[in-house]
Amino acid sequence: MSDEKETDYSLANPDTLTKYRVAAGISEKVLAAVSKLCVAGEKVVTICQKGDKLIEEELAKVYRGKTVKGFSHPTTVSPASYVTPYTPLASDAAEANIELQAGEPVKVQLGAQIDGFGSIVCDTVLVQPKDQTEDVVTGRTADLILATYYANELLLRLMIPPGLLSSGSDEEKAKAAAVKPPTQTKITSLLDKVAKSYECNLVESTTSWVFERNEIEGKKKIVIAPAEGTKGEGTPEIGEVWGVEMGISLGSGKVKAIDQRATLLRRTTNTYILKSQTARKTLSTVQNKFGHFPFSLRQLEEEGGDTKYKVGVYEGVRQGVLRQYELVGDKDAAPVARLLTTLAITKNGISKLGAPPALDLSKFQSDKKITDEEILKILEQPLSKNKSKSKNKKKKKPAKKAAKAGDDDDEEESDDE
């Protein structure tokens, strides 16, 4: 019997958190760079290609030994009404010519992984006209962005286990910890009130997953505004990493399939010996380069240089060893905004491992605001215990006050372990 201990891949191992943070740093850096590429007239496929190249370049700078590293999600740029990540093919003339339109909210999603510890981030970027500075955003676009921002801030706080950040006597802390976590029905109800405050709607079946090593869809999930036949499972706990997603629509929030080929796939845990040599070669390429993380057919095009991989993908999907993500959009073709944050739940609260950049609330003006006192009270709560001893740190406006005002400064962002 071997005396070797099994490697601890939990957050109790500092090395695990370090790898998550390195992956998150890459994800956030590339997200910022790709967001700047989102200007009117730019082709979506070109932006995706540049984003993937940047991820590879950044990965090459870290962990230069035998540590496995790569994509946790390819670069995707989803047009205004698209709900799911979109990654077009360079070989498809129609898809390759899709250009961004000025003013549309596009969703940029991507991620990196180190040793199977992945960080995925998504931000909604308003496409700017070429050679034009940003103006203050008003009207329905401002409503959409603000609704998504505050709904996301609320959801992050609802992820905190009850009593984790409570203060006072031991009796008061125990009482706070004894409170049951909000049900998924309650979570949807509270988030729906935020969306309705801005005359928007939650995107149907927006799902947050617990992340595990080499797995971005673990056993636990939170499903917001679930469609018929879908439901969440489990509650967030200390020691877990989650990919927390928020989706808001200017339409009904209901979704429909988009009549376009699915180009985003991932390797499943199913095993099956594929019959054709081409299929086996394709599966081997997927396994070696992407593991069980999502990848784009475009990446296989660039890897293989021919179209034989398509046969392999078809057989892989048919036999269940590959899963394809169908394209879904807003049923009313209305603009949709999405955010995705990778976070860790520690004894000190929420630690953002990878997140979209903080929203500059001064650039968005709306005549609508949140008035529900229960929601405003939750928004006022911190994400983690404040361990900073600096007295010179600028005091930032609480989310509650910002939500009431509908503008001004951004609230504090915690990065506390």
Salt bridges, closest charged atoms under 4 A:
ASP15 OD2 - LYS19 NZ 3.16
GLU42 OE2 - LYS130 NZ 3.89
ASP52 OD2 - ARG298 NH1 2.88
GLU56 OE2 - LYS289 NZ 3.65
GLU58 OE2 - LYS29 NZ 3.37
GLU58 OE2 - LYS61 NZ 3.02
GLU99 OE2 - LYS43 NZ 3.43
ASP115 OD2 - LYS19 NZ 2.77
ASP115 OD1 - ARG213 NH2 2.87
GLU134 OE1 - LYS363 NZ 3.82
ASP143 OD2 - ARG140 NH1 2.94
ASP143 OD2 - LYS368 NZ 2.86
GLU153 OE1 - ARG157 NH1 2.88
ASP192 OD1 - LYS196 NZ 2.87
GLU215 OE2 - ARG266 NH2 3.03
GLU217 OE1 - ARG266 NH1 3.87
GLU217 OE1 - ARG323 NH1 2.78
GLU237 OE2 - LYS220 NZ 2.52
GLU240 OE2 - LYS220 NZ 2.65
GLU245 OE2 - ARG338 NE 2.59
GLU302 OE2 - ARG298 NH1 3.98
GLU303 OE1 - LYS289 NZ 3.03
ASP367 OD1 - LYS368 NZ 3.15
ASP372 OD2 - LYS193 NZ 3.63
GLU374 OE2 - LYS186 NZ 3.18
ASP408 OD2 - LYS397 NZ 2.72
GLU411 OE1 - ARG157 NH2 2.51
GLU412 OE1 - ARG157 NH2 3.68
ASP415 OD1 - ARG21 NH1 3.22
GLU417 OE2 - ARG21 NE 3.40
